[in-house]
Amino acid sequence: MMKKIAKYVLGITLLTIIGIIIILSSQNVGQLETTVEAVENPIASEDQWVKAELLSHLIKLTSEEMGGRLIGTMGNQLATDYIAEEMKLIGLEAPNFTNQYRMQISAKTPVTHTPSFLELTFDDQVFSFQFGTAFMPYIARNYIQSKCAFESKFKVIDDPEQLLSFNDEEVVLYTKSAIEGYRIDLLFNEVMSRGRHPRVLLIESDYQHDGYFVVSPYVKDVTADESQDGFAVIKLSESATQLLISHKEGVIKGEIDMSVETVEGESLIGFLDGPSDEGFVIVAHFDHAGTNQDGTYNPGALDNASGTSLLLALAKGLSSNNPEGLDFYFVAANGEEEGLVGSEKIAYSGLIDKTKFKVINLDMVGAPLDVPVLVTANTESSKAFADYCLPIIQAEALKAMPSELGSSDHVSFETAGFVTIALVQMDTRFYHTPSDTIENAVDLEVMQRIYRSVLRIVAR
């Protein structure tokens, strides 16, 4: 009786997921081609099964309860638990160097304690700026203050020849025209080297997607020492900058209450044991940029629920059909957004033989068909592997091209000596914003084509 009930529930679940695909198809999400006849057929085709599998994982990983999957948060832990359970259901082995698929890591990330605010007072008028769309604190270097409260007149600098022309101003505003062509790090270093600097730098920035400033939890060479002699940095939108310029005699007031803290998390590793003693490491990071102080969260559908969903679908597909008898490690890496922390620990651990395993990293896979699939490699051996992979991917009617992109988990493995490629679609329209949703950013048909491409790559 219980088996009959289980089969009934499984059937209902499958039909429900396929039904969701059809509904999304009518909304032109992913440009799916699922038909009503497929729903009436109790045995879905392989293509429909893959799409249903991908969509199921995408919905779960981008859900509000997972809250953007920032390492160190409950949402990230829920995603960790979900992936571990999926690996178990698929039947992957937990390598003996893990704790039931889990490998502990730690990372540095910014933590907000009280909401930041920024406002301008001019005569009797008060203009309040919206966090996330009009301004965003920037914390990325050890001399940038993460706690600051200020209320002062401000100086506007719009001439690149005058960037260091300030005296005792507490707040200085750099316009985009003043800093165009400058590497921001070098500019900050020059400001610090003067021995006297503003307390706050306001910087006009157009690094916004879909109206939101891009959220980055990545910090580098950062100290939490609040007494350090540094300055605060706040990015401003063009409209916020123009408002300040048109009210130069006003007073700017604001507060930042953040810190850089070390947080804990777990990467996950599942193993498929074939008769061979060589094979592939399939990697995808599952962490993202978390929540925002305005109550929104960053779903991270393309970045990188897409890669994680593809990894789990590949694990399931290869577990049922591994014609070459290869070994596979499936690595769901954590802490990628904080500097490739999870992949680096695995790559340099010596636990996986770099002479017997090639690496395929999946990051932002499933953008619209017109976005090229970058086949990324940097070393000679990796480029040779990329050359082999390119025509296989192109055979799926995908625009594949070689690249040397160096900002994802493949870097950890490649620098550790593995032959490595990454498959990446750099569609940044919604990158690290609340708009990176399944509906906006993911094409399931493209994901399926990449799924088939990877299967053909590993089939040698």
Buried (B, 14 or more C-beta within 10 A) or exposed (E): EEEEEEEEEEEEEBBEBBEBBBEBBEEEBBEBEBEEEBBEEEEBEEBBBBBBBBBBBBBBBBBEEBBBBBBBBEBBBBBBEBBBEBBBEBEBBBBEEBEEBBBEBBBBBBBBEEEBBBBBBBEEEEBEBEBBBBBBBBBBBBBBBBBBEBEBEBBBBBEBEEBBEBEEBBBBBBBBEBBEEBEBEEBBEEBBEEEEBBBBBBBBBEEBBBEBBBBBBBBEEBBBEEEEEBBBBBBBBBEBBEBBEEBEEBBBBBBBBBBBBEBBBBBBBBBBBBEEEEBBBBBBBBBBBBBBBEEBBBBBBBBBBBBBBBBBBBBBBBBEEBEBEBBBBBBBBBBBBBBBBBBBBBBEEEBBEBEEBBBBBBBBBBBBBEBBBBBBBBBEBBBEBBEEBBEBBBEBEBEBBBBEBEBBBBBBBBBBEBBBBBBBBBBBBBBBBBBBBBEBBBBBBBBBBBBBBBBBBBEE
